Amino acid sequence: MRAVITVVGKDMVGIIAEVTAIMRSHDINILDITQSILDDLFVMVMLTDISKSKVEFTAFASELTALGDQMGLKIHVMHEDVFNSMHRI
């Protein structure tokens, strides 16, 4: 099972560290990652492996959403099945 995580917001020190600390605590691995900084806008997309995680998917997504609120970022977590369904032509 995989999930897509997107992070968008004003660039600041520690964004990747904070997001990945939560992932590490739930045994969620990064399979692929891309990030860019456009002027002062931080944008990151990760494909993650959630198959070993013991936490419910919705609880994990809520935890990252709360982190985003705390840091002034928009963090969205989407199960790969939903992502694929949304992008099917």
Secondary structure, DSSP 8 states (H G I E B T S, - for coil): -EEEEEEEEE--TTHHHHHHHHHHHTT-EEEEEEEEEETTEEEEEEEEE-TT--S-HHHHHHHHHHHHHHHTEEEEEEEHHHHHHHT--
